[in-house]
Amino acid sequence: MGEKQRVFGAVGGAVGLGGFAAALGLCCSVPWAVALLGVGGAVAFARLAFLMPSALIGSTLLLVIGFWWAYRPLPKCADSSCEPRSRRALRWTVWLGAVAVGALTVFAFSMPAVATSPTPTYVKLDESASQLRDDFNRAHGSVRLLFVVDPICPGCLRGLDDLNRSLLSKVDDARLQTFAVHVPVLGAKAKDVSPAAELLENIHVRHYWQESGEFGRALAKAVNLRHDDELVYAWDVWLIYGPEATWGDELPPRPRLLMHQLRALQDSKEFPRLDSVLFAQQARNLLAKLPKTDSKN
């Protein structure tokens, strides 16, 4: 391989990795990501975000290689005849590549901070979650799903996406009502609710935000979510309620099914680990027993 091919290959690879890093940095921060890739594609791409530092490091290393080939010493001679003019073009190529990589790096890190995305509505819950209780009881007679998540928890986001793929994006039925409660276990803020909410593609979903996180403690008491003798805070949990369930007192009712993604409950026989396919099947089985309506299914 000649010197020209080596330099062009190194610079091309560096720019390519820089572009890949910029795309990873932007994929969940600008509207075109979902428009171009779809929600599923954008989420799948976002799961590769951990590769962004590696891509930038690889890009830098390739630039170093390109610079070395363009500037490496040639055999000494009496005049400048040993320095072919083509090397000047190669050096310009390397410098242009470095500028492009630098611009892409700045773009990757700065754009997410200023980009905006559509903001789904959500309800701010009071300490007793009275708004959620009222909405839950108004949906009496339907199958109701309750998700409790932290909107910046990677496992929770994966759970939302998995249940969207297995159930919510495929069922347009008013007899299936979903309530997603967002709590700040890992330090989430209200602004983090909207990006997480966009993972659920269903018009029969309501989102709630409770800054205190008190609902997780109340739900844990209601379902007796325990590890040995200790109460386990209820988050990253996924519940199904039948049409008969009524929230009649301060604590939520017990569900037909509760699945989770919690380490403290990994050996629990009463509460299985989240399986989106099984969860979806259980919800569909309950829907099949309800009187049919004109809604799509």
Buried (B, 14 or more C-beta within 10 A) or exposed (E): EEBBEBBBBBBBBBBBBBBBBBBBBBBBBBEEBBEEBEBBEBBEBBBEBEBBEEBBEBBBBBBBBBBEBBEEEEEEEEEEEEEEEEBEEBBEBBBEBBEBBEEBBEBBBEBBEEBEBEEBEBBEBEEEBEBBBEBBBEBBBBBBBBBBBBBBBEEBBBBBBBBBBBBBBBBBBEBBBBBBBBBBBEEBEBEBBBBBBBBBBBEBBBBBBBEEBBBBBBBBBBBEBBBEEEEBBBBBBBBBBBBEBEBEEEBBBEBBBBBBBBEBBEEBEEBBEBBBEBBBEBBBEBBEEBEEEEEEE
